[in-house]
Amino acid sequence: MWIKIKEKSINFNNVVRYLIKETPIRGNGGQKTGEIKHKVWIETINETDSFGGLYINYDTKIEAKAIIKQLDELLNVVSL
């Protein structure tokens, strides 16, 4: 199943997992600015069994959580 997120098409038949990653934003000299960058990480496996993936940046954690929730519903993920 192919799904398009922010103009990027992803083959979800090859997806191993997806999750939210939070990365501190760094300014000049590598110092943390106190701000957090929210990303949805989609880890995939290709035909040669090597792993890759795709980061999709979001402004807020709420947006990233909404995408994860939509993916769970679309893919019929059941939580135990």
N, C-alpha and C positions, 0 to 999 in steps of 0.2 A: 504494500500500500504506500503510495506516494503522498506526502503531506507538504504543503508549502507554508513556511513560516517566514515572515518578513522578506519575501521575494527569494527565499532559498528553498529549493525542493529537496526533500530528504526521503530516501527509500526506507520506510520503517520495517521492511522485511529484514534489513541488515542492522537494525538498532539493537544494541546490547542493553543499554540503559539510558535514562535521561534524568537529570537532577539540576538543582539550583546551586551555583557556585557563587560565593561572595569573595571578591578580591579587593583589598585595600588600594585606593588610588594613591599613587606616589607622585610627589612633585619634584622639583629640582634637587639634585643630589640624592635621590632615592628616599627622601623622607616621606613618611606617611602623612597625608593631609587630613586624616580623620574621616574622610568620605569613603563610602563603599560602592564598588561597581557590582551590579547584579547581572549574572549571566545564566542562561539555560545551557547546560552542557549536554549534547546529544552524542553519545559514544556509539560508533558503528564498527562493523567488521566488513571487509570487502571480500571479493572473490579469492584473494590470495591468503586469507586468514590473518592479515595484518590489521591492527586496530588503528582507527583514526577517529575523527569526530569533528564537531562543529560547535562553536560558541555563538550564541545569539545574545547580544547585549540589551538590557532593559534599564530604564531610568530608576525604577523602584522595585522593591521586593514583591509588592502587591501585584505588579504586572507579571513578574516571573512566575509567581504562584498561580496566577490565573491561567497562564499558558500550560503549566504542568497539569492543572485541573482539567483543562480542555483536552489535553492529550490523553489523560486517564479515561475520560468519558468516551472519547472517540475510539480508543483502543480497547474499551471494555475491561479496564483493569479493575480487579477486585481486591479490596483491602481486607486483611485478616486481623 
